Amino acid sequence: MKAMRLFCVLAAGAFLAAARSTSADDFDSIAVVVNGSVITSLQVREAIAPTRRRLRESIQDDQTFYAKARELQTNELEALIQRKLILDDFNKAGYATNILESVVEDQIKKDIKENYAGERSTLIKTLFAQGKTYESYRKDQREQFIINYMAYHNTDIRKVLISPLKIQTYYNEHQDEFKAGDQVKLHRIVITQPPNGPPGAAKQVAAEILQKIDSGTPFTEMASVYSSFSRAEGGDMGWVERKELVAALSDAAFSLKAGQHSQVIELPDSRTGDTTCYLLMVEETRPARVRPLSEVAPGIEQTLKDKESKRLVDQWIKRLEAKSKIEFF
């Protein structure tokens, strides 16, 4: 696995060197051949293109950007190699595919129902907007099902169990991970500027809401009627730390005592430039602490399961590599 990753790093470096001197659409080359199946540099670039664009937007420093892009390219190349290894192993095993096609079709129907309002036409339009075809989408769905199936049947992932002792040990050895800063149990009312409303409309509505709260109307009741967000929950945000809020809201929230509410806080909306108004109410306060085991145990268990599952998959991939021919170019 380490040797393969080193080759992937070198290959990614070559891709980036070419990409800096040539337009991304102007060149293509063979990157790796896995058991006779080709992976091209263009395939890798196309796979990471959306993430790479987001990186470029968020990272201005070229040196940092290219280091992150190289890591992204390395990881994608390695993932494509592993994908080829698994699919090749599936094909060599001679599994019956008639049942597979039926399962894949059911999986697609489920995806359409859950993510495309049950409309196949909506899926097609979405794929078209992304520059993809239904055939490529179906191929991806089919291959992902095969990969999941093969991982399930060639590793002991399904048997991974984490004992309470392992959870306790992890908790004892990673106390820094479970430190929480000062927290407040926060409710908020958010009033956005109406699209066609007069200037200052949001501030006027917020001021009227504040007046009613000061007169005795429960904060949560006003939130359930007027807030643009979390209305059904009465504006409940749960327990939050300072770092989870922008400075103006954080300063206001952590200056309040339990049961107190803020004045109207005006902030510009980064998307529209309009003023958005906030009212905050602190239900409870909680000082900095180490979260108890009972609170974090489920997360620890999942972390340990993920770690053990990755170890088992890595072992399986090594076995596939050992009986395969992988050629880097």
C-alpha positions as CSV (number, residue, x, y, z in Angstrom):
1,M,0.0,0.0,0.0
2,K,2.9,2.4,0.9
3,A,4.6,1.6,-2.4
4,M,1.5,2.2,-4.4
5,R,0.9,5.5,-2.6
6,L,4.4,6.6,-3.4
7,F,3.8,6.0,-7.1
8,C,0.5,7.9,-6.8
9,V,2.3,10.8,-5.3
10,L,4.9,10.9,-8.1
11,A,2.1,10.6,-10.7
12,A,0.1,13.4,-9.1
13,G,3.2,15.6,-9.2
14,A,3.6,14.9,-12.9
15,F,-0.1,15.7,-13.5
16,L,0.3,19.1,-11.8
17,A,3.5,19.9,-13.6
18,A,1.7,19.3,-16.9
19,A,-1.4,21.2,-15.7
20,R,0.6,24.3,-14.9
21,S,2.1,24.5,-18.3
22,T,-0.8,23.3,-20.4
23,S,-4.6,23.9,-20.4
24,A,-6.4,21.1,-18.5
25,D,-8.3,20.1,-21.6
26,D,-5.2,20.1,-23.9
27,F,-3.5,16.9,-22.8
28,D,-4.2,13.4,-21.7
29,S,-2.0,10.4,-21.0
30,I,-2.1,7.0,-19.5
31,A,-1.5,7.2,-15.7
32,V,-1.8,3.6,-14.6
33,V,-2.8,0.3,-16.1
34,V,-4.4,-2.1,-13.7
35,N,-4.7,-5.7,-15.0
36,G,-4.9,-4.3,-18.5
37,S,-7.5,-1.7,-17.6
38,V,-6.3,1.9,-18.3
39,I,-6.7,4.9,-16.0
40,T,-5.9,8.2,-17.7
41,S,-4.7,11.5,-16.3
42,L,-7.8,13.1,-17.8
43,Q,-10.0,10.7,-15.7
44,V,-8.3,11.8,-12.5
45,R,-8.6,15.5,-13.4
46,E,-12.3,15.2,-14.3
47,A,-13.0,13.3,-11.0
48,I,-11.4,16.0,-8.8
49,A,-12.4,19.1,-10.9
50,P,-15.3,20.3,-8.7
51,T,-13.3,19.9,-5.5
52,R,-10.2,21.5,-7.1
53,R,-12.3,24.5,-8.1
54,R,-13.5,25.0,-4.6
55,L,-9.9,24.7,-3.3
56,R,-8.8,27.4,-5.8
57,E,-11.6,29.7,-4.6
58,S,-10.7,29.3,-0.9
59,I,-6.9,29.2,-1.1
60,Q,-5.2,32.2,-2.6
61,D,-1.6,31.2,-1.9
62,D,-0.3,29.2,-4.9
63,Q,2.1,27.0,-3.0
64,T,-0.6,25.9,-0.5
65,F,-3.1,25.4,-3.3
66,Y,-0.8,23.2,-5.4
67,A,0.2,21.2,-2.3
68,K,-3.5,20.6,-1.5
69,A,-4.3,19.8,-5.2
70,R,-1.4,17.3,-5.3
71,E,-2.8,15.6,-2.3
72,L,-6.3,15.5,-3.8
73,Q,-4.9,14.1,-7.1
74,T,-2.9,11.4,-5.2
75,N,-5.9,10.3,-3.2
76,E,-8.2,10.2,-6.3
77,L,-5.6,8.2,-8.3
78,E,-5.3,5.7,-5.5
79,A,-9.1,5.4,-5.2
80,L,-9.4,4.8,-8.9
81,I,-6.8,2.0,-8.7
82,Q,-8.5,0.4,-5.8
83,R,-11.8,0.6,-7.7
84,K,-10.3,-1.1,-10.7
85,L,-8.8,-3.9,-8.5
86,I,-12.2,-4.6,-6.9
87,L,-14.2,-4.6,-10.1
88,D,-11.6,-6.8,-11.8
89,D,-11.8,-9.3,-8.8
90,F,-15.6,-9.3,-9.1
91,N,-15.4,-10.0,-12.8
92,K,-12.9,-12.8,-12.3
93,A,-15.1,-14.4,-9.6
94,G,-17.8,-15.0,-12.2
95,Y,-20.7,-13.7,-10.1
96,A,-24.1,-14.0,-11.7
97,T,-25.0,-10.5,-13.0
98,N,-28.7,-11.0,-13.8
99,I,-29.7,-10.5,-10.2
100,L,-27.2,-7.6,-9.9
101,E,-28.9,-5.6,-12.7
102,S,-32.2,-6.0,-10.9
103,V,-30.7,-4.8,-7.6
104,V,-29.0,-1.8,-9.3
105,E,-32.3,-0.8,-10.9
106,D,-34.0,-0.9,-7.4
107,Q,-31.2,1.2,-6.0
108,I,-31.7,3.8,-8.8
109,K,-35.4,3.9,-8.1
110,K,-34.7,4.5,-4.4
111,D,-32.2,7.3,-5.3
112,I,-34.8,8.9,-7.6
113,K,-37.5,8.7,-4.9
114,E,-35.3,10.1,-2.1
115,N,-33.3,12.8,-4.0
116,Y,-35.3,13.7,-7.2
117,A,-38.9,13.9,-5.9
118,G,-39.6,10.5,-7.5
119,E,-39.2,11.9,-11.0
120,R,-36.7,10.2,-13.4
121,S,-37.0,13.3,-15.6
122,T,-35.6,15.4,-12.8
123,L,-32.6,13.1,-12.4
124,I,-32.0,13.3,-16.2
125,K,-32.1,17.1,-16.1
126,T,-29.8,17.2,-13.1
127,L,-27.3,14.9,-14.8
128,F,-27.5,17.0,-18.0
129,A,-26.7,20.2,-16.0
130,Q,-23.6,18.4,-14.6
131,G,-22.5,17.3,-18.0
132,K,-23.3,13.6,-17.3
133,T,-25.4,11.0,-19.0
134,Y,-27.9,8.6,-17.5
135,E,-25.7,5.7,-18.8
136,S,-22.6,7.0,-16.9
137,Y,-24.8,7.5,-13.8
138,R,-26.1,4.0,-14.0
139,K,-22.6,2.6,-14.5
140,D,-21.4,4.5,-11.4
141,Q,-24.4,3.1,-9.4
142,R,-23.6,-0.4,-10.6
143,E,-19.9,-0.2,-9.8
144,Q,-20.5,1.3,-6.4
145,F,-22.9,-1.5,-5.5
146,I,-20.3,-4.1,-6.6
147,I,-17.6,-2.4,-4.5
148,N,-19.8,-2.3,-1.4
149,Y,-20.8,-5.9,-2.0
150,M,-17.3,-7.1,-2.4
151,A,-16.1,-5.2,0.6
152,Y,-18.8,-6.8,2.7
153,H,-18.1,-10.3,1.6
154,N,-14.3,-10.1,1.5
155,T,-13.6,-8.5,4.9
156,D,-15.0,-9.0,8.4
157,I,-16.5,-5.4,8.5
158,R,-19.9,-6.9,9.3
159,K,-18.4,-8.5,12.4
160,V,-16.7,-5.4,13.8
161,L,-17.7,-4.9,17.4
162,I,-16.3,-2.4,19.8
163,S,-16.2,-3.3,23.4
164,P,-17.0,-0.9,26.3
165,L,-13.4,-1.3,27.5
166,K,-12.0,0.0,24.1
167,I,-14.4,2.9,24.3
168,Q,-13.4,3.7,27.8
169,T,-9.7,3.4,27.0
170,Y,-10.0,5.7,24.0
171,Y,-11.9,8.2,26.1
172,N,-9.1,8.1,28.8
173,E,-6.4,8.6,26.2
174,H,-8.0,11.4,24.2
175,Q,-9.3,13.8,26.8
176,D,-8.3,16.8,24.7
177,E,-10.8,15.8,22.0
178,F,-13.7,16.0,24.4
179,K,-13.0,19.4,25.9
180,A,-15.9,21.8,25.5
181,G,-15.6,25.6,26.0
182,D,-18.2,27.7,27.7
183,Q,-21.6,27.0,26.3
184,V,-25.0,28.5,26.2
185,K,-28.3,26.8,25.4
186,L,-29.5,29.3,22.8
187,H,-32.7,30.3,21.1
188,R,-32.8,32.8,18.3
189,I,-35.2,34.7,16.2
190,V,-34.0,35.6,12.7
191,I,-35.8,38.3,10.7
192,T,-34.7,38.7,7.1
193,Q,-35.4,41.6,4.9
194,P,-38.5,40.9,2.7
195,P,-37.5,40.8,-1.0
196,N,-39.9,43.6,-2.0
197,G,-40.1,45.3,1.4
198,P,-39.1,48.8,2.1
199,P,-35.6,49.5,3.5
200,G,-35.5,48.8,7.3
201,A,-38.5,46.5,7.2
202,A,-36.6,43.7,9.0
203,K,-35.5,46.1,11.7
204,Q,-39.0,47.4,12.2
205,V,-40.4,43.8,12.6
206,A,-37.6,42.8,14.9
207,A,-38.3,45.9,17.1
208,E,-42.0,45.0,17.3
209,I,-41.1,41.5,18.3
210,L,-38.7,42.7,21.0
211,Q,-41.4,45.0,22.4
212,K,-43.8,42.0,22.7
213,I,-41.1,39.9,24.4
214,D,-40.4,42.7,26.9
215,S,-44.1,42.9,27.6
216,G,-44.1,39.2,28.6
217,T,-44.8,37.2,25.5
218,P,-42.5,34.1,25.6
219,F,-39.5,34.3,23.4
220,T,-40.1,30.7,22.0
221,E,-43.6,31.6,21.1
222,M,-42.5,34.6,19.1
223,A,-39.8,32.5,17.4
224,S,-42.3,29.9,16.4
225,V,-44.4,32.5,14.7
226,Y,-41.9,34.9,13.2
227,S,-38.4,33.4,12.9
228,S,-37.1,32.7,9.4
229,F,-35.2,29.7,10.8
230,S,-35.9,26.9,13.3
231,R,-39.4,28.1,13.6
232,A,-40.8,24.7,14.4
233,E,-38.3,24.3,17.3
234,G,-39.1,27.7,18.8
235,G,-35.7,29.0,17.6
236,D,-33.9,26.4,19.6
237,M,-30.2,26.1,18.6
238,G,-29.2,23.7,21.4
239,W,-25.9,24.0,23.2
240,V,-23.4,26.2,21.3
241,E,-19.9,27.4,21.9
242,R,-18.4,30.8,21.1
243,K,-16.6,29.5,18.0
244,E,-19.9,28.4,16.5
245,L,-21.2,31.9,16.2
246,V,-20.0,35.0,14.3
247,A,-18.4,37.5,16.6
248,A,-21.4,39.9,17.0
249,L,-23.7,37.1,17.9
250,S,-21.2,35.3,20.1
251,D,-20.4,38.5,22.1
252,A,-24.1,39.1,22.7
253,A,-25.0,35.5,23.6
254,F,-22.2,35.1,26.1
255,S,-22.9,38.3,27.8
256,L,-26.4,37.1,28.7
257,K,-27.4,35.2,31.9
258,A,-29.8,32.3,31.9
259,G,-33.3,33.6,31.1
260,Q,-32.1,36.9,29.5
261,H,-32.6,38.0,25.9
262,S,-30.7,40.4,23.8
263,Q,-31.6,43.6,22.0
264,V,-32.0,43.6,18.2
265,I,-28.7,42.7,16.5
266,E,-28.2,43.8,12.9
267,L,-25.9,42.0,10.6
268,P,-25.4,42.3,6.8
269,D,-26.4,39.2,4.8
270,S,-23.3,38.1,2.9
271,R,-25.4,36.8,0.0
272,T,-27.7,39.7,-0.6
273,G,-26.2,42.7,1.3
274,D,-29.5,43.2,3.0
275,T,-29.7,43.6,6.8
276,T,-30.7,40.6,8.8
277,C,-31.9,41.1,12.4
278,Y,-31.4,38.7,15.3
279,L,-32.8,38.3,18.8
280,L,-31.1,35.9,21.1
281,M,-32.3,34.3,24.4
282,V,-30.1,32.1,26.7
283,E,-32.0,29.3,28.4
284,E,-29.0,27.9,30.3
285,T,-25.3,28.4,30.6
286,R,-22.6,25.8,31.1
287,P,-18.9,26.4,31.9
288,A,-16.0,24.9,30.1
289,R,-15.7,21.1,30.8
290,V,-14.7,17.7,29.6
291,R,-17.7,16.0,28.0
292,P,-18.7,12.9,30.0
293,L,-18.2,9.5,28.5
294,S,-22.0,8.9,28.4
295,E,-22.3,11.9,26.0
296,V,-19.4,11.0,23.6
297,A,-19.5,7.2,23.7
298,P,-21.5,6.8,20.5
299,G,-19.1,9.0,18.6
300,I,-16.1,7.1,20.0
301,E,-17.7,3.8,19.0
302,Q,-18.2,5.0,15.5
303,T,-14.6,6.3,15.3
304,L,-13.2,3.0,16.4
305,K,-15.5,1.1,14.0
306,D,-14.4,3.2,11.1
307,K,-10.7,2.8,12.0
308,E,-11.1,-1.0,12.2
309,S,-13.1,-1.2,9.0
310,K,-10.4,0.8,7.2
311,R,-7.7,-1.6,8.5
312,L,-9.7,-4.6,7.2
313,V,-10.3,-3.0,3.8
314,D,-6.6,-2.0,3.5
315,Q,-5.6,-5.7,4.2
316,W,-8.1,-6.8,1.5
317,I,-6.7,-4.3,-1.0
318,K,-3.1,-5.5,-0.3
319,R,-4.3,-9.0,-1.1
320,L,-5.7,-7.8,-4.4
321,E,-2.5,-5.9,-5.2
322,A,-0.4,-8.9,-4.6
323,K,-2.2,-10.9,-7.3
324,S,-2.6,-8.1,-9.8
325,K,-0.4,-6.3,-12.3
326,I,-0.2,-2.5,-11.7
327,E,1.8,-0.4,-14.2
328,F,2.5,3.3,-13.6
329,F,3.5,5.6,-16.5
